[in-house]
Amino acid sequence: MGRSQELSEFKRGTVIGCHLCNKSIREISLLLNIPRSTVSGIITKWKQLGATATQPRSGRPHKK
């Protein structure tokens, strides 16, 4: 999966649901065909922020 591809809100919720059902990161990755690093990142952000929605990136604003 490339950097530019965003995961849908449904898939992010599915990752959290699997995590709450005591599935391992590896099992979730294989089940949903998502890289383990992505699964781990989603779970970590969910634990920190309490939400799965993507947050705006910090840094210099994009010039139009």
PQR file of N, CA, C, O and H, with PARSE charges and radii, in Angstrom:
ATOM      1  N   MET A   1       0.848  -1.169   0.000 -0.4000 1.5000
ATOM      2  CA  MET A   1       0.000   0.000   0.000 -0.0000 2.0000
ATOM      3  C   MET A   1       0.892   1.229   0.000  0.5500 1.7000
ATOM      4  O   MET A   1       1.790   1.335   0.835 -0.5500 1.4000
ATOM      5  N   GLY A   2       0.664   2.156  -0.916 -0.4000 1.5000
ATOM      6  CA  GLY A   2       1.473   3.350  -1.007 -0.0000 2.0000
ATOM      7  C   GLY A   2       1.096   4.388   0.025  0.5500 1.7000
ATOM      8  O   GLY A   2       0.046   4.295   0.662 -0.5500 1.4000
ATOM      9  H   GLY A   2      -0.065   2.070  -1.594  0.4000 1.0000
ATOM     10  N   ARG A   3       1.945   5.365   0.185 -0.4000 1.5000
ATOM     11  CA  ARG A   3       1.705   6.415   1.158 -0.0000 2.0000
ATOM     12  C   ARG A   3       0.464   7.244   0.823  0.5500 1.7000
ATOM     13  O   ARG A   3      -0.223   7.724   1.725 -0.5500 1.4000
ATOM     14  H   ARG A   3       2.797   5.441  -0.333  0.4000 1.0000
ATOM     15  N   SER A   4       0.180   7.412  -0.447 -0.4000 1.5000
ATOM     16  CA  SER A   4      -0.902   8.297  -0.851 -0.0000 2.0000
ATOM     17  C   SER A   4      -2.290   7.689  -0.646  0.5500 1.7000
ATOM     18  O   SER A   4      -3.290   8.407  -0.678 -0.5500 1.4000
ATOM     19  H   SER A   4       0.738   7.022  -1.179  0.4000 1.0000
ATOM     20  N   GLN A   5      -2.358   6.381  -0.438 -0.4000 1.5000
ATOM     21  CA  GLN A   5      -3.656   5.736  -0.309 -0.0000 2.0000
ATOM     22  C   GLN A   5      -4.157   5.824   1.133  0.5500 1.7000
ATOM     23  O   GLN A   5      -3.463   5.417   2.064 -0.5500 1.4000
ATOM     24  H   GLN A   5      -1.546   5.798  -0.412  0.4000 1.0000
ATOM     25  N   GLU A   6      -5.366   6.359   1.307 -0.4000 1.5000
ATOM     26  CA  GLU A   6      -5.970   6.487   2.633 -0.0000 2.0000
ATOM     27  C   GLU A   6      -6.866   5.299   2.909  0.5500 1.7000
ATOM     28  O   GLU A   6      -7.527   4.787   2.006 -0.5500 1.4000
ATOM     29  H   GLU A   6      -5.929   6.690   0.550  0.4000 1.0000
ATOM     30  N   LEU A   7      -6.888   4.863   4.147 -0.4000 1.5000
ATOM     31  CA  LEU A   7      -7.792   3.802   4.566 -0.0000 2.0000
ATOM     32  C   LEU A   7      -9.163   4.415   4.839  0.5500 1.7000
ATOM     33  O   LEU A   7      -9.257   5.514   5.386 -0.5500 1.4000
ATOM     34  H   LEU A   7      -6.351   5.278   4.881  0.4000 1.0000
ATOM     35  N   SER A   8     -10.212   3.712   4.464 -0.4000 1.5000
ATOM     36  CA  SER A   8     -11.553   4.232   4.706 -0.0000 2.0000
ATOM     37  C   SER A   8     -11.849   4.208   6.203  0.5500 1.7000
ATOM     38  O   SER A   8     -11.229   3.469   6.968 -0.5500 1.4000
ATOM     39  H   SER A   8     -10.136   2.820   4.020  0.4000 1.0000
ATOM     40  N   GLU A   9     -12.795   5.022   6.590 -0.4000 1.5000
ATOM     41  CA  GLU A   9     -13.205   5.085   8.001 -0.0000 2.0000
ATOM     42  C   GLU A   9     -13.748   3.731   8.454  0.5500 1.7000
ATOM     43  O   GLU A   9     -13.563   3.333   9.604 -0.5500 1.4000
ATOM     44  H   GLU A   9     -13.299   5.623   5.968  0.4000 1.0000
ATOM     45  N   PHE A  10     -14.412   3.034   7.552 -0.4000 1.5000
ATOM     46  CA  PHE A  10     -14.953   1.711   7.881 -0.0000 2.0000
ATOM     47  C   PHE A  10     -13.833   0.725   8.208  0.5500 1.7000
ATOM     48  O   PHE A  10     -13.924  -0.025   9.180 -0.5500 1.4000
ATOM     49  H   PHE A  10     -14.562   3.356   6.618  0.4000 1.0000
ATOM     50  N   LYS A  11     -12.767   0.730   7.383 -0.4000 1.5000
ATOM     51  CA  LYS A  11     -11.655  -0.190   7.620 -0.0000 2.0000
ATOM     52  C   LYS A  11     -10.929   0.138   8.913  0.5500 1.7000
ATOM     53  O   LYS A  11     -10.496  -0.766   9.629 -0.5500 1.4000
ATOM     54  H   LYS A  11     -12.694   1.339   6.594  0.4000 1.0000
ATOM     55  N   ARG A  12     -10.793   1.426   9.221 -0.4000 1.5000
ATOM     56  CA  ARG A  12     -10.174   1.824  10.484 -0.0000 2.0000
ATOM     57  C   ARG A  12     -11.003   1.328  11.661  0.5500 1.7000
ATOM     58  O   ARG A  12     -10.460   0.839  12.651 -0.5500 1.4000
ATOM     59  H   ARG A  12     -11.146   2.160   8.640  0.4000 1.0000
ATOM     60  N   GLY A  13     -12.305   1.456  11.548 -0.4000 1.5000
ATOM     61  CA  GLY A  13     -13.195   0.956  12.600 -0.0000 2.0000
ATOM     62  C   GLY A  13     -13.129  -0.545  12.728  0.5500 1.7000
ATOM     63  O   GLY A  13     -13.223  -1.082  13.832 -0.5500 1.4000
ATOM     64  H   GLY A  13     -12.747   1.854  10.743  0.4000 1.0000
ATOM     65  N   THR A  14     -12.968  -1.232  11.607 -0.4000 1.5000
ATOM     66  CA  THR A  14     -12.837  -2.686  11.628 -0.0000 2.0000
ATOM     67  C   THR A  14     -11.564  -3.101  12.354  0.5500 1.7000
ATOM     68  O   THR A  14     -11.565  -4.083  13.095 -0.5500 1.4000
ATOM     69  H   THR A  14     -12.891  -0.796  10.711  0.4000 1.0000
ATOM     70  N   VAL A  15     -10.481  -2.361  12.146 -0.4000 1.5000
ATOM     71  CA  VAL A  15      -9.219  -2.641  12.849 -0.0000 2.0000
ATOM     72  C   VAL A  15      -9.423  -2.503  14.351  0.5500 1.7000
ATOM     73  O   VAL A  15      -8.979  -3.358  15.116 -0.5500 1.4000
ATOM     74  H   VAL A  15     -10.481  -1.562  11.543  0.4000 1.0000
ATOM     75  N   ILE A  16     -10.083  -1.445  14.776 -0.4000 1.5000
ATOM     76  CA  ILE A  16     -10.320  -1.225  16.207 -0.0000 2.0000
ATOM     77  C   ILE A  16     -11.247  -2.304  16.763  0.5500 1.7000
ATOM     78  O   ILE A  16     -11.034  -2.791  17.873 -0.5500 1.4000
ATOM     79  H   ILE A  16     -10.443  -0.749  14.154  0.4000 1.0000
ATOM     80  N   GLY A  17     -12.268  -2.679  16.003 -0.4000 1.5000
ATOM     81  CA  GLY A  17     -13.167  -3.745  16.445 -0.0000 2.0000
ATOM     82  C   GLY A  17     -12.439  -5.057  16.641  0.5500 1.7000
ATOM     83  O   GLY A  17     -12.669  -5.755  17.629 -0.5500 1.4000
ATOM     84  H   GLY A  17     -12.441  -2.283  15.101  0.4000 1.0000
ATOM     85  N   CYS A  18     -11.568  -5.398  15.717 -0.4000 1.5000
ATOM     86  CA  CYS A  18     -10.770  -6.625  15.854 -0.0000 2.0000
ATOM     87  C   CYS A  18      -9.857  -6.536  17.063  0.5500 1.7000
ATOM     88  O   CYS A  18      -9.680  -7.515  17.788 -0.5500 1.4000
ATOM     89  H   CYS A  18     -11.381  -4.831  14.915  0.4000 1.0000
ATOM     90  N   HIS A  19      -9.271  -5.354  17.281 -0.4000 1.5000
ATOM     91  CA  HIS A  19      -8.397  -5.160  18.439 -0.0000 2.0000
ATOM     92  C   HIS A  19      -9.165  -5.364  19.741  0.5500 1.7000
ATOM     93  O   HIS A  19      -8.654  -5.973  20.681 -0.5500 1.4000
ATOM     94  H   HIS A  19      -9.415  -4.559  16.692  0.4000 1.0000
ATOM     95  N   LEU A  20     -10.380  -4.859  19.792 -0.4000 1.5000
ATOM     96  CA  LEU A  20     -11.209  -5.012  20.996 -0.0000 2.0000
ATOM     97  C   LEU A  20     -11.652  -6.455  21.211  0.5500 1.7000
ATOM     98  O   LEU A  20     -11.999  -6.839  22.327 -0.5500 1.4000
ATOM     99  H   LEU A  20     -10.796  -4.364  19.029  0.4000 1.0000
ATOM    100  N   CYS A  21     -11.642  -7.252  20.148 -0.4000 1.5000
ATOM    101  CA  CYS A  21     -11.974  -8.679  20.245 -0.0000 2.0000
ATOM    102  C   CYS A  21     -10.731  -9.521  20.505  0.5500 1.7000
ATOM    103  O   CYS A  21     -10.739 -10.735  20.298 -0.5500 1.4000
ATOM    104  H   CYS A  21     -11.360  -6.939  19.241  0.4000 1.0000
ATOM    105  N   ASN A  22      -9.666  -8.873  20.959 -0.4000 1.5000
ATOM    106  CA  ASN A  22      -8.415  -9.537  21.348 -0.0000 2.0000
ATOM    107  C   ASN A  22      -7.699 -10.245  20.202  0.5500 1.7000
ATOM    108  O   ASN A  22      -7.036 -11.258  20.423 -0.5500 1.4000
ATOM    109  H   ASN A  22      -9.659  -7.888  21.128  0.4000 1.0000
ATOM    110  N   LYS A  23      -7.822  -9.735  18.999 -0.4000 1.5000
ATOM    111  CA  LYS A  23      -7.039 -10.252  17.876 -0.0000 2.0000
ATOM    112  C   LYS A  23      -5.663  -9.583  17.924  0.5500 1.7000
ATOM    113  O   LYS A  23      -5.540  -8.422  18.314 -0.5500 1.4000
ATOM    114  H   LYS A  23      -8.361  -8.912  18.819  0.4000 1.0000
ATOM    115  N   SER A  24      -4.636 -10.330  17.523 -0.4000 1.5000
ATOM    116  CA  SER A  24      -3.291  -9.761  17.498 -0.0000 2.0000
ATOM    117  C   SER A  24      -3.145  -8.858  16.274  0.5500 1.7000
ATOM    118  O   SER A  24      -3.946  -8.917  15.342 -0.5500 1.4000
ATOM    119  H   SER A  24      -4.737 -11.273  17.206  0.4000 1.0000
ATOM    120  N   ILE A  25      -2.110  -8.027  16.297 -0.4000 1.5000
ATOM    121  CA  ILE A  25      -1.842  -7.139  15.173 -0.0000 2.0000
ATOM    122  C   ILE A  25      -1.591  -7.960  13.917  0.5500 1.7000
ATOM    123  O   ILE A  25      -2.031  -7.594  12.827 -0.5500 1.4000
ATOM    124  H   ILE A  25      -1.459  -7.979  17.054  0.4000 1.0000
ATOM    125  N   ARG A  26      -0.890  -9.059  14.074 -0.4000 1.5000
ATOM    126  CA  ARG A  26      -0.589  -9.933  12.927 -0.0000 2.0000
ATOM    127  C   ARG A  26      -1.878 -10.520  12.358  0.5500 1.7000
ATOM    128  O   ARG A  26      -2.060 -10.551  11.141 -0.5500 1.4000
ATOM    129  H   ARG A  26      -0.533  -9.357  14.959  0.4000 1.0000
ATOM    130  N   GLU A  27      -2.771 -10.984  13.229 -0.4000 1.5000
ATOM    131  CA  GLU A  27      -4.040 -11.560  12.763 -0.0000 2.0000
ATOM    132  C   GLU A  27      -4.886 -10.519  12.032  0.5500 1.7000
ATOM    133  O   GLU A  27      -5.476 -10.809  10.991 -0.5500 1.4000
ATOM    134  H   GLU A  27      -2.623 -10.958  14.217  0.4000 1.0000
ATOM    135  N   ILE A  28      -4.942  -9.306  12.581 -0.4000 1.5000
ATOM    136  CA  ILE A  28      -5.714  -8.232  11.948 -0.0000 2.0000
ATOM    137  C   ILE A  28      -5.123  -7.908  10.579  0.5500 1.7000
ATOM    138  O   ILE A  28      -5.851  -7.719   9.606 -0.5500 1.4000
ATOM    139  H   ILE A  28      -4.462  -9.070  13.426  0.4000 1.0000
ATOM    140  N   SER A  29      -3.802  -7.848  10.518 -0.4000 1.5000
ATOM    141  CA  SER A  29      -3.119  -7.549   9.264 -0.0000 2.0000
ATOM    142  C   SER A  29      -3.443  -8.578   8.191  0.5500 1.7000
ATOM    143  O   SER A  29      -3.742  -8.218   7.053 -0.5500 1.4000
ATOM    144  H   SER A  29      -3.210  -8.002  11.310  0.4000 1.0000
ATOM    145  N   LEU A  30      -3.386  -9.848   8.547 -0.4000 1.5000
ATOM    146  CA  LEU A  30      -3.682 -10.904   7.585 -0.0000 2.0000
ATOM    147  C   LEU A  30      -5.158 -10.917   7.195  0.5500 1.7000
ATOM    148  O   LEU A  30      -5.493 -11.134   6.031 -0.5500 1.4000
ATOM    149  H   LEU A  30      -3.144 -10.141   9.472  0.4000 1.0000
ATOM    150  N   LEU A  31      -6.034 -10.687   8.161 -0.4000 1.5000
ATOM    151  CA  LEU A  31      -7.469 -10.722   7.922 -0.0000 2.0000
ATOM    152  C   LEU A  31      -7.922  -9.614   6.967  0.5500 1.7000
ATOM    153  O   LEU A  31      -8.739  -9.850   6.076 -0.5500 1.4000
ATOM    154  H   LEU A  31      -5.762 -10.511   9.107  0.4000 1.0000
ATOM    155  N   LEU A  32      -7.387  -8.411   7.158 -0.4000 1.5000
ATOM    156  CA  LEU A  32      -7.830  -7.254   6.372 -0.0000 2.0000
ATOM    157  C   LEU A  32      -6.886  -6.901   5.226  0.5500 1.7000
ATOM    158  O   LEU A  32      -7.156  -5.977   4.459 -0.5500 1.4000
ATOM    159  H   LEU A  32      -6.723  -8.219   7.881  0.4000 1.0000
ATOM    160  N   ASN A  33      -5.776  -7.640   5.108 -0.4000 1.5000
ATOM    161  CA  ASN A  33      -4.789  -7.391   4.060 -0.0000 2.0000
ATOM    162  C   ASN A  33      -4.243  -5.964   4.126  0.5500 1.7000
ATOM    163  O   ASN A  33      -4.202  -5.245   3.128 -0.5500 1.4000
ATOM    164  H   ASN A  33      -5.557  -8.391   5.731  0.4000 1.0000
ATOM    165  N   ILE A  34      -3.827  -5.580   5.333 -0.4000 1.5000
ATOM    166  CA  ILE A  34      -3.254  -4.264   5.609 -0.0000 2.0000
ATOM    167  C   ILE A  34      -1.892  -4.510   6.253  0.5500 1.7000
ATOM    168  O   ILE A  34      -1.754  -5.455   7.029 -0.5500 1.4000
ATOM    169  H   ILE A  34      -3.860  -6.164   6.144  0.4000 1.0000
ATOM    170  N   PRO A  35      -0.877  -3.687   5.955 -0.5600 1.5000
ATOM    171  CA  PRO A  35       0.428  -3.876   6.596  0.2800 2.0000
ATOM    172  C   PRO A  35       0.351  -3.780   8.118  0.5500 1.7000
ATOM    173  O   PRO A  35      -0.460  -3.030   8.663 -0.5500 1.4000
ATOM    174  N   ARG A  36       1.203  -4.548   8.797 -0.4000 1.5000
ATOM    175  CA  ARG A  36       1.210  -4.554  10.266 -0.0000 2.0000
ATOM    176  C   ARG A  36       1.516  -3.178  10.825  0.5500 1.7000
ATOM    177  O   ARG A  36       0.956  -2.787  11.848 -0.5500 1.4000
ATOM    178  H   ARG A  36       1.861  -5.157   8.355  0.4000 1.0000
ATOM    179  N   SER A  37       2.395  -2.439  10.169 -0.4000 1.5000
ATOM    180  CA  SER A  37       2.736  -1.098  10.660 -0.0000 2.0000
ATOM    181  C   SER A  37       1.520  -0.177  10.627  0.5500 1.7000
ATOM    182  O   SER A  37       1.349   0.659  11.514 -0.5500 1.4000
ATOM    183  H   SER A  37       2.851  -2.757   9.337  0.4000 1.0000
ATOM    184  N   THR A  38       0.681  -0.327   9.612 -0.4000 1.5000
ATOM    185  CA  THR A  38      -0.537   0.482   9.508 -0.0000 2.0000
ATOM    186  C   THR A  38      -1.513   0.120  10.614  0.5500 1.7000
ATOM    187  O   THR A  38      -2.098   1.001  11.244 -0.5500 1.4000
ATOM    188  H   THR A  38       0.820  -1.006   8.891  0.4000 1.0000
ATOM    189  N   VAL A  39      -1.691  -1.179  10.853 -0.4000 1.5000
ATOM    190  CA  VAL A  39      -2.585  -1.644  11.923 -0.0000 2.0000
ATOM    191  C   VAL A  39      -2.097  -1.114  13.267  0.5500 1.7000
ATOM    192  O   VAL A  39      -2.881  -0.599  14.064 -0.5500 1.4000
ATOM    193  H   VAL A  39      -1.216  -1.895  10.341  0.4000 1.0000
ATOM    194  N   SER A  40      -0.810  -1.245  13.506 -0.4000 1.5000
ATOM    195  CA  SER A  40      -0.232  -0.767  14.762 -0.0000 2.0000
ATOM    196  C   SER A  40      -0.428   0.741  14.923  0.5500 1.7000
ATOM    197  O   SER A  40      -0.761   1.214  16.010 -0.5500 1.4000
ATOM    198  H   SER A  40      -0.173  -1.663  12.858  0.4000 1.0000
ATOM    199  N   GLY A  41      -0.222   1.488  13.849 -0.4000 1.5000
ATOM    200  CA  GLY A  41      -0.402   2.937  13.897 -0.0000 2.0000
ATOM    201  C   GLY A  41      -1.836   3.342  14.185  0.5500 1.7000
ATOM    202  O   GLY A  41      -2.079   4.279  14.945 -0.5500 1.4000
ATOM    203  H   GLY A  41       0.048   1.104  12.966  0.4000 1.0000
ATOM    204  N   ILE A  42      -2.782   2.644  13.582 -0.4000 1.5000
ATOM    205  CA  ILE A  42      -4.202   2.943  13.811 -0.0000 2.0000
ATOM    206  C   ILE A  42      -4.559   2.698  15.277  0.5500 1.7000
ATOM    207  O   ILE A  42      -5.237   3.514  15.901 -0.5500 1.4000
ATOM    208  H   ILE A  42      -2.584   1.883  12.964  0.4000 1.0000
ATOM    209  N   ILE A  43      -4.099   1.571  15.819 -0.4000 1.5000
ATOM    210  CA  ILE A  43      -4.410   1.231  17.212 -0.0000 2.0000
ATOM    211  C   ILE A  43      -3.760   2.230  18.167  0.5500 1.7000
ATOM    212  O   ILE A  43      -4.378   2.661  19.141 -0.5500 1.4000
ATOM    213  H   ILE A  43      -3.549   0.908  15.311  0.4000 1.0000
ATOM    214  N   THR A  44      -2.512   2.595  17.883 -0.4000 1.5000
ATOM    215  CA  THR A  44      -1.804   3.558  18.739 -0.0000 2.0000
ATOM    216  C   THR A  44      -2.504   4.911  18.741  0.5500 1.7000
ATOM    217  O   THR A  44      -2.704   5.503  19.802 -0.5500 1.4000
ATOM    218  H   THR A  44      -2.010   2.246  17.092  0.4000 1.0000
ATOM    219  N   LYS A  45      -2.879   5.403  17.564 -0.4000 1.5000
ATOM    220  CA  LYS A  45      -3.568   6.695  17.485 -0.0000 2.0000
ATOM    221  C   LYS A  45      -4.923   6.631  18.166  0.5500 1.7000
ATOM    222  O   LYS A  45      -5.346   7.595  18.804 -0.5500 1.4000
ATOM    223  H   LYS A  45      -2.717   4.922  16.703  0.4000 1.0000
ATOM    224  N   TRP A  46      -5.602   5.510  18.038 -0.4000 1.5000
ATOM    225  CA  TRP A  46      -6.904   5.357  18.679 -0.0000 2.0000
ATOM    226  C   TRP A  46      -6.757   5.404  20.205  0.5500 1.7000
ATOM    227  O   TRP A  46      -7.577   6.011  20.894 -0.5500 1.4000
ATOM    228  H   TRP A  46      -5.259   4.726  17.520  0.4000 1.0000
ATOM    229  N   LYS A  47      -5.713   4.762  20.725 -0.4000 1.5000
ATOM    230  CA  LYS A  47      -5.483   4.783  22.171 -0.0000 2.0000
ATOM    231  C   LYS A  47      -5.132   6.181  22.666  0.5500 1.7000
ATOM    232  O   LYS A  47      -5.547   6.572  23.756 -0.5500 1.4000
ATOM    233  H   LYS A  47      -5.047   4.269  20.165  0.4000 1.0000
ATOM    234  N   GLN A  48      -4.375   6.935  21.880 -0.4000 1.5000
ATOM    235  CA  GLN A  48      -3.948   8.272  22.288 -0.0000 2.0000
ATOM    236  C   GLN A  48      -5.050   9.307  22.134  0.5500 1.7000
ATOM    237  O   GLN A  48      -5.281  10.116  23.033 -0.5500 1.4000
ATOM    238  H   GLN A  48      -4.037   6.617  20.994  0.4000 1.0000
ATOM    239  N   LEU A  49      -5.735   9.280  20.984 -0.4000 1.5000
ATOM    240  CA  LEU A  49      -6.705  10.324  20.661 -0.0000 2.0000
ATOM    241  C   LEU A  49      -8.154   9.917  20.897  0.5500 1.7000
ATOM    242  O   LEU A  49      -9.027  10.774  21.028 -0.5500 1.4000
ATOM    243  H   LEU A  49      -5.547   8.623  20.254  0.4000 1.0000
ATOM    244  N   GLY A  50      -8.411   8.621  20.953 -0.4000 1.5000
ATOM    245  CA  GLY A  50      -9.779   8.151  21.140 -0.0000 2.0000
ATOM    246  C   GLY A  50     -10.615   8.220  19.869  0.5500 1.7000
ATOM    247  O   GLY A  50     -11.834   8.052  19.920 -0.5500 1.4000
ATOM    248  H   GLY A  50      -7.702   7.924  20.847  0.4000 1.0000
ATOM    249  N   ALA A  51      -9.977   8.464  18.736 -0.4000 1.5000
ATOM    250  CA  ALA A  51     -10.709   8.556  17.471 -0.0000 2.0000
ATOM    251  C   ALA A  51      -9.875   7.921  16.371  0.5500 1.7000
ATOM    252  O   ALA A  51      -8.648   7.865  16.463 -0.5500 1.4000
ATOM    253  H   ALA A  51      -8.987   8.600  18.694  0.4000 1.0000
ATOM    254  N   THR A  52     -10.546   7.442  15.331 -0.4000 1.5000
ATOM    255  CA  THR A  52      -9.830   6.833  14.217 -0.0000 2.0000
ATOM    256  C   THR A  52      -9.755   7.758  13.013  0.5500 1.7000
ATOM    257  O   THR A  52      -9.097   7.424  12.029 -0.5500 1.4000
ATOM    258  H   THR A  52     -11.542   7.487  15.256  0.4000 1.0000
ATOM    259  N   ALA A  53     -10.411   8.911  13.065 -0.4000 1.5000
ATOM    260  CA  ALA A  53     -10.411   9.829  11.931 -0.0000 2.0000
ATOM    261  C   ALA A  53      -9.009  10.374  11.691  0.5500 1.7000
ATOM    262  O   ALA A  53      -8.236  10.556  12.631 -0.5500 1.4000
ATOM    263  H   ALA A  53     -10.946   9.183  13.865  0.4000 1.0000
ATOM    264  N   THR A  54      -8.690  10.630  10.441 -0.4000 1.5000
ATOM    265  CA  THR A  54      -7.389  11.187  10.122 -0.0000 2.0000
ATOM    266  C   THR A  54      -7.314  12.622  10.618  0.5500 1.7000
ATOM    267  O   THR A  54      -8.279  13.379  10.509 -0.5500 1.4000
ATOM    268  H   THR A  54      -9.318  10.482   9.677  0.4000 1.0000
ATOM    269  N   GLN A  55      -6.180  12.982  11.154 -0.4000 1.5000
ATOM    270  CA  GLN A  55      -5.954  14.325  11.669 -0.0000 2.0000
ATOM    271  C   GLN A  55      -5.162  15.124  10.635  0.5500 1.7000
ATOM    272  O   GLN A  55      -4.375  14.554   9.880 -0.5500 1.4000
ATOM    273  H   GLN A  55      -5.397  12.367  11.242  0.4000 1.0000
ATOM    274  N   PRO A  56      -5.370  16.455  10.600 -0.5600 1.5000
ATOM    275  CA  PRO A  56      -4.577  17.252   9.667  0.2800 2.0000
ATOM    276  C   PRO A  56      -3.094  17.154  10.024  0.5500 1.7000
ATOM    277  O   PRO A  56      -2.729  17.120  11.199 -0.5500 1.4000
ATOM    278  N   ARG A  57      -2.265  17.109   9.020 -0.4000 1.5000
ATOM    279  CA  ARG A  57      -0.830  17.000   9.251 -0.0000 2.0000
ATOM    280  C   ARG A  57      -0.262  18.344   9.678  0.5500 1.7000
ATOM    281  O   ARG A  57      -0.711  19.401   9.236 -0.5500 1.4000
ATOM    282  H   ARG A  57      -2.561  17.136   8.065  0.4000 1.0000
ATOM    283  N   SER A  58       0.728  18.275  10.541 -0.4000 1.5000
ATOM    284  CA  SER A  58       1.380  19.504  10.969 -0.0000 2.0000
ATOM    285  C   SER A  58       2.424  19.902   9.934  0.5500 1.7000
ATOM    286  O   SER A  58       2.828  19.090   9.101 -0.5500 1.4000
ATOM    287  H   SER A  58       1.093  17.416  10.900  0.4000 1.0000
ATOM    288  N   GLY A  59       2.842  21.124   9.992 -0.4000 1.5000
ATOM    289  CA  GLY A  59       3.872  21.579   9.064 -0.0000 2.0000
ATOM    290  C   GLY A  59       3.428  22.763   8.259  0.5500 1.7000
ATOM    291  O   GLY A  59       2.404  23.387   8.539 -0.5500 1.4000
ATOM    292  H   GLY A  59       2.514  21.784  10.668  0.4000 1.0000
ATOM    293  N   ARG A  60       4.192  23.055   7.280 -0.4000 1.5000
ATOM    294  CA  ARG A  60       3.935  24.211   6.445 -0.0000 2.0000
ATOM    295  C   ARG A  60       2.682  23.994   5.582  0.5500 1.7000
ATOM    296  O   ARG A  60       2.535  22.939   4.965 -0.5500 1.4000
ATOM    297  H   ARG A  60       5.023  22.548   7.052  0.4000 1.0000
ATOM    298  N   PRO A  61       1.783  24.984   5.536 -0.5600 1.5000
ATOM    299  CA  PRO A  61       0.569  24.816   4.715  0.2800 2.0000
ATOM    300  C   PRO A  61       0.908  24.678   3.229  0.5500 1.7000
ATOM    301  O   PRO A  61       1.902  25.222   2.749 -0.5500 1.4000
ATOM    302  N   HIS A  62       0.054  23.935   2.515 -0.4000 1.5000
ATOM    303  CA  HIS A  62       0.245  23.737   1.086 -0.0000 2.0000
ATOM    304  C   HIS A  62      -0.068  25.009   0.328  0.5500 1.7000
ATOM    305  O   HIS A  62      -1.107  25.629   0.552 -0.5500 1.4000
ATOM    306  H   HIS A  62      -0.754  23.493   2.905  0.4000 1.0000
ATOM    307  N   LYS A  63       0.812  25.397  -0.555 -0.4000 1.5000
ATOM    308  CA  LYS A  63       0.625  26.601  -1.356 -0.0000 2.0000
ATOM    309  C   LYS A  63      -0.256  26.302  -2.557  0.5500 1.7000
ATOM    310  O   LYS A  63      -0.009  25.336  -3.278 -0.5500 1.4000
ATOM    311  H   LYS A  63       1.656  24.893  -0.737  0.4000 1.0000
ATOM    312  N   LYS A  64      -1.276  27.114  -2.783 -0.4000 1.5000
ATOM    313  CA  LYS A  64      -2.190  26.875  -3.901 -0.0000 2.0000
ATOM    314  C   LYS A  64      -1.899  27.735  -5.080  0.5500 1.7000
ATOM    315  O   LYS A  64      -2.589  27.644  -6.096 -0.5500 1.4000
ATOM    316  H   LYS A  64      -1.477  27.899  -2.198  0.4000 1.0000
TER
END
